[in-house]
Amino acid sequence: MKKKVICFPFVGNNLGGSHYSTLELINKLDKRKFETILVVHQKGYFYKFLKKKKYKINLLPINKFVGEDKGFFLNLYRIFRLFFPIRNFINKNNVDIVHANDASINLSWVIPSKLSFIKFIWHQRIKFASEWNLYRLLSFFSDRIICVSNYVLKGMPSFLKRKSVKIYNPISLGKIKKDSNLKKKYFSNKNKNILFLGNIIKRKKIDIF
């Protein structure tokens, strides 16, 4: 049986929970059925992390993404400008499916994917930006939308509900090292610890935490 080739493109400039969960997803795919291709656009934290972990990386340099700045004509120009390098990469590597991991990748890859006649999976990790016309328009061209929670799924506009599915982020819990000092400090019966894990940005509401 011929393997399905799934392309996972990333911006590459930052590293967060979404990247870890996507790598967990990649690692759990059946290697007999799927071949995965990792694409990174910028040599940032995630690129360095992949290099350190010895992942095979395809570098496709992009400095500015669709939706990164406001303006209809500016974004139309970026869609056109990015179309050919992305489509050429898809065709050269015989990609069957593109799995996009964040807004910049969703908006930049969806048109080249659809005009290459392959499937496009849009991973929606935050509340859908219903007020953003560009977001609404380009999301329409996705084949499937993965929502990471009930909250995200309920926030999807009606015209996207039929192609949306809820799949929680995969995670791995590493074993805690058997260090007696750590146990006394963090895991004694006297201490109750609450962890905040996330970027320090407004929507994470660290002030409320």
Disulfide bonds with the S-S distance in Angstrom:
none
